[in-house]
Amino acid sequence: EVQLVESGGGLVQAGGSLRLSCAASGFTFDDYAIGWFRQAPGKEREGVSCISTSAGSTYYADSVKGRFTISSDNAKNTVYLQMNSLKPEDTAVYFCAARYWGCTIVSGTEYDHWGQGTQVTVNS
């Protein structure tokens, strides 16, 4: 059974940092791409970042470039999203998702497996 479990969300002041984790199990980790998506109330889901765990390719939304860093620890089957210089507009529920090959955040429809989400709230 494929499982993705997010952790690390919370409340932080603007300018602060959080590190999200996505722990994966139930599939061959190196064959998958892991994406981070977020959704704020009343807004569409937005792709944030993704990583192909074997190839090492990454992609970031323009809104987070230079502030967020995605990485993977393949030995632990875990993907991280380091979020620095957080802004109030980063407030959302953050989800990780997995798909077989192909790092993309154009749409979440390509992803087959999703975690439950973790809330990130940034106060000004």
TINUPA-131134 format. One line per field, with one value per residue: x, y, z of N, C-alpha, C in turn; residue number from 1. Coordinates in steps of 0.05 Angstrom, whole numbers. Each point is the difference from the previous one (the first is absolute). Example, Ala and Ser with C-alpha at 12.3 -4.5 7.8 and 13.67 -1.06 7.14 Angstrom:
BEGIN
n.x: (264 | -7)
n.y: (-114 | 21)
n.z: (156 | -14)
ca.x: (-18 | 16)
ca.y: (24 | 24)
ca.z: (0 | 1)
c.x: (18 | -15)
c.y: (24 | 22)
c.z: (0 | 14)
n: (1 | 2)
//
This chain:
BEGIN
n.x: (17 | -5 | 19 | -11 | 18 | -15 | 20 | 0 | -26 | -9 | 2 | 5 | 17 | -9 | 14 | -16 | 5 | -6 | 2 | -12 | -11 | 7 | -9 | 14 | -20 | 6 | 22 | 10 | 12 | 21 | -22 | -3 | -17 | 10 | -25 | 4 | -24 | -13 | -18 | -6 | -14 | -18 | 23 | 9 | 2 | 22 | 13 | 15 | 5 | 19 | 4 | 17 | -7 | -3 | -13 | -13 | -17 | 0 | -23 | 0 | -22 | -6 | -22 | 13 | 7 | 22 | -23 | -10 | 7 | -3 | -1 | 16 | -7 | 12 | 20 | -13 | 0 | 14 | -19 | 17 | -14 | 23 | -15 | 13 | 4 | -15 | -20 | -17 | 7 | 20 | -18 | -1 | -17 | 22 | 0 | 8 | 11 | -7 | 17 | -5 | 26 | 15 | 20 | -23 | -5 | -1 | -4 | -17 | -14 | 25 | -4 | 9 | 19 | -16 | 14 | -2 | 24 | 15 | -11 | 4 | 5 | 1 | 6 | -13)
n.y: (-23 | 18 | 11 | 24 | 7 | 23 | 16 | 16 | -1 | 25 | 15 | 19 | 17 | 20 | -10 | -16 | -23 | -18 | -24 | -5 | -22 | -16 | -16 | -15 | -16 | -25 | 12 | -5 | 10 | -13 | -14 | 16 | 18 | 18 | 8 | 26 | -1 | 22 | 3 | 25 | 8 | -10 | -13 | 0 | -25 | 5 | -6 | -11 | -26 | -11 | -26 | -7 | -19 | -13 | 16 | 8 | -1 | 26 | 9 | 27 | 5 | 19 | -5 | -22 | 5 | -11 | -9 | -17 | -21 | -15 | -21 | -21 | -17 | -11 | 1 | 23 | -2 | 22 | 17 | 20 | 19 | 11 | 14 | 18 | 21 | -14 | 0 | 19 | 7 | -10 | 13 | -25 | -19 | -13 | -9 | -24 | -6 | -24 | -1 | -19 | 6 | 17 | 16 | 7 | 26 | -5 | -25 | -1 | 2 | 5 | 10 | -24 | 10 | 4 | 17 | 2 | 11 | 23 | 12 | 20 | 14 | 22 | 10 | 23)
n.z: (0 | -19 | 15 | 3 | 17 | 0 | 6 | 21 | -6 | 0 | 22 | -17 | 10 | -14 | -19 | 13 | 12 | -17 | 10 | -24 | 9 | -19 | 18 | -17 | -6 | -6 | -8 | -24 | 21 | -9 | -4 | 21 | -9 | 17 | 2 | 4 | 11 | -4 | 19 | -7 | 21 | -16 | -1 | -25 | -2 | 13 | -21 | 18 | 1 | -14 | 4 | -19 | 16 | -24 | -16 | 22 | -20 | 1 | 11 | -4 | 14 | -18 | 13 | -3 | -25 | 9 | 7 | -18 | 13 | -21 | 16 | -5 | 18 | -21 | 17 | 5 | -26 | 2 | -5 | -1 | 12 | -4 | 17 | -14 | 15 | 17 | -17 | 8 | -24 | 16 | 14 | 7 | -10 | 8 | -25 | 6 | -24 | -9 | -20 | -17 | 6 | -12 | 7 | 11 | -2 | -26 | 8 | 20 | -23 | -6 | 24 | 7 | 16 | 20 | 13 | 26 | -3 | 0 | 21 | -17 | 22 | -16 | 24 | -7)
ca.x: (-17 | 15 | -7 | 15 | -6 | 13 | 3 | 17 | -15 | -5 | -4 | 26 | -1 | 12 | 29 | 9 | 5 | -11 | 9 | -20 | 10 | -18 | 10 | -13 | 4 | -17 | 8 | 28 | 3 | 17 | -14 | -22 | 3 | -16 | -7 | -13 | -21 | -13 | -26 | -11 | -29 | -11 | 18 | 7 | 25 | 24 | 25 | 21 | 26 | 1 | 27 | 3 | 19 | 23 | 14 | 7 | -11 | -19 | -14 | -12 | -17 | 13 | -7 | 16 | 29 | 18 | -9 | -5 | 18 | -9 | 21 | -9 | 17 | -11 | 3 | -22 | -25 | -12 | 5 | -3 | -4 | 10 | -13 | 12 | -11 | -28 | -18 | -28 | -12 | 7 | -19 | -15 | 5 | 20 | -3 | 19 | -13 | 19 | -7 | 21 | 17 | -9 | -4 | -16 | -19 | -19 | -26 | 1 | -15 | 18 | 9 | -18 | -1 | 1 | -1 | -24 | 4 | 8 | -7 | 21 | -12 | 21 | -10 | 15)
ca.y: (23 | 24 | 20 | 24 | 14 | 26 | 11 | 23 | 25 | 14 | 29 | 14 | 28 | 7 | -1 | -24 | -24 | -26 | -22 | -20 | -27 | -19 | -27 | -17 | -29 | -17 | 0 | 4 | 29 | 12 | 1 | 19 | 28 | 10 | 28 | 15 | 18 | 14 | 11 | 18 | 1 | 15 | 2 | -25 | -14 | 11 | -15 | 14 | -11 | -29 | -11 | -27 | -9 | -14 | 18 | 24 | 24 | 15 | 22 | 17 | 22 | 26 | 14 | -10 | -2 | 15 | -2 | -27 | -20 | -28 | -20 | -27 | -18 | -25 | -21 | 2 | 3 | 24 | 25 | 23 | 26 | 21 | 25 | 23 | 26 | -4 | 23 | -7 | -13 | -28 | -15 | -20 | -28 | -10 | -29 | -13 | -19 | -17 | -12 | -16 | 16 | 25 | 22 | 21 | 13 | 13 | -8 | -22 | -23 | -22 | -14 | -21 | -5 | 25 | 1 | 12 | 29 | 12 | 28 | 20 | 26 | 20 | 25 | 24)
ca.z: (0 | -1 | 21 | 2 | 25 | 3 | 26 | 2 | -2 | 24 | 0 | -1 | -8 | -25 | 1 | 13 | -16 | 7 | -16 | -3 | -7 | -12 | 3 | -20 | 3 | -16 | -28 | -5 | 2 | -21 | -26 | 2 | 5 | 22 | -3 | 21 | -9 | 22 | -6 | 20 | -1 | -22 | -22 | -13 | 7 | -14 | 1 | 14 | -6 | -3 | -3 | -8 | 21 | -11 | -19 | 14 | -12 | 17 | -12 | 20 | -9 | 1 | 25 | 23 | -8 | 17 | 28 | 7 | -11 | 2 | 0 | 6 | 14 | -11 | 20 | 18 | -16 | 10 | -15 | 17 | -11 | 18 | -6 | 14 | -7 | -4 | -3 | 5 | -23 | 0 | 17 | -15 | 7 | -17 | -5 | -17 | -18 | -14 | -25 | -12 | -17 | -10 | 18 | -11 | 18 | -17 | 9 | 18 | -10 | -8 | 24 | 7 | 29 | 15 | 29 | 12 | 1 | 25 | -1 | 4 | 4 | 3 | 9 | -6)
c.x: (18 | -11 | 19 | -9 | 16 | 3 | 16 | -15 | -3 | -4 | 27 | -4 | 12 | 30 | 12 | 3 | -15 | 12 | -21 | 13 | -23 | 12 | -17 | 5 | -19 | 6 | 30 | 6 | 15 | -14 | -21 | 9 | -19 | -4 | -12 | -21 | -12 | -26 | -9 | -30 | -10 | 17 | 5 | 26 | 23 | 23 | 23 | 27 | -2 | 28 | -3 | 22 | 25 | 17 | 10 | -10 | -21 | -13 | -14 | -19 | 15 | -4 | 18 | 30 | 17 | -7 | -4 | 20 | -11 | 25 | -11 | 22 | -9 | 3 | -22 | -27 | -15 | 8 | -6 | -5 | 9 | -11 | 12 | -13 | -29 | -16 | -28 | -14 | 8 | -19 | -18 | 3 | 19 | -3 | 25 | -14 | 22 | -11 | 24 | 14 | -13 | -7 | -16 | -17 | -20 | -29 | 3 | -14 | 17 | 9 | -21 | -4 | 5 | 1 | -25 | 2 | 9 | -3 | 25 | -14 | 22 | -14 | 18 | 9)
c.y: (25 | 19 | 23 | 15 | 25 | 7 | 25 | 27 | 13 | 29 | 14 | 29 | 5 | 3 | -24 | -24 | -24 | -21 | -22 | -26 | -16 | -28 | -19 | -30 | -14 | 1 | 4 | 30 | 13 | 1 | 21 | 28 | 8 | 30 | 11 | 19 | 14 | 11 | 18 | 1 | 18 | 2 | -28 | -12 | 10 | -19 | 17 | -9 | -30 | -9 | -29 | -12 | -14 | 19 | 25 | 25 | 12 | 22 | 16 | 20 | 26 | 14 | -9 | -3 | 18 | -2 | -29 | -19 | -28 | -18 | -27 | -14 | -28 | -23 | -1 | 2 | 25 | 24 | 23 | 25 | 21 | 26 | 22 | 26 | -1 | 26 | -8 | -14 | -29 | -16 | -18 | -27 | -10 | -31 | -10 | -22 | -14 | -10 | -15 | 17 | 28 | 22 | 22 | 13 | 16 | -6 | -23 | -25 | -24 | -17 | -19 | -3 | 27 | -4 | 15 | 30 | 8 | 30 | 17 | 27 | 20 | 26 | 23 | 14)
c.z: (0 | 21 | -1 | 25 | 2 | 30 | -1 | -3 | 27 | -5 | 2 | -7 | -27 | 2 | 12 | -20 | 11 | -19 | 0 | -8 | -12 | 0 | -17 | 7 | -20 | -30 | -2 | -2 | -23 | -27 | -1 | 1 | 23 | -4 | 26 | -13 | 24 | -9 | 24 | -3 | -23 | -24 | -12 | 11 | -17 | 3 | 11 | -10 | -5 | -4 | -11 | 16 | -11 | -18 | 14 | -12 | 18 | -16 | 23 | -14 | 3 | 27 | 23 | -7 | 18 | 29 | 9 | -13 | 5 | -1 | 8 | 15 | -8 | 19 | 20 | -14 | 8 | -18 | 19 | -17 | 21 | -10 | 17 | -9 | -5 | 0 | 7 | -23 | -4 | 17 | -17 | 14 | -21 | -2 | -15 | -16 | -15 | -27 | -12 | -21 | -6 | 20 | -14 | 22 | -17 | 9 | 20 | -9 | -7 | 24 | 10 | 30 | 14 | 30 | 10 | 2 | 28 | -2 | 5 | 2 | 6 | 8 | -7 | 25)
n: (1 | 2 | 3 | 4 | 5 | 6 | 7 | 8 | 9 | 10 | 11 | 12 | 13 | 14 | 15 | 16 | 17 | 18 | 19 | 20 | 21 | 22 | 23 | 24 | 25 | 26 | 27 | 28 | 29 | 30 | 31 | 32 | 33 | 34 | 35 | 36 | 37 | 38 | 39 | 40 | 41 | 42 | 43 | 44 | 45 | 46 | 47 | 48 | 49 | 50 | 51 | 52 | 53 | 54 | 55 | 56 | 57 | 58 | 59 | 60 | 61 | 62 | 63 | 64 | 65 | 66 | 67 | 68 | 69 | 70 | 71 | 72 | 73 | 74 | 75 | 76 | 77 | 78 | 79 | 80 | 81 | 82 | 83 | 84 | 85 | 86 | 87 | 88 | 89 | 90 | 91 | 92 | 93 | 94 | 95 | 96 | 97 | 98 | 99 | 100 | 101 | 102 | 103 | 104 | 105 | 106 | 107 | 108 | 109 | 110 | 111 | 112 | 113 | 114 | 115 | 116 | 117 | 118 | 119 | 120 | 121 | 122 | 123 | 124)
//
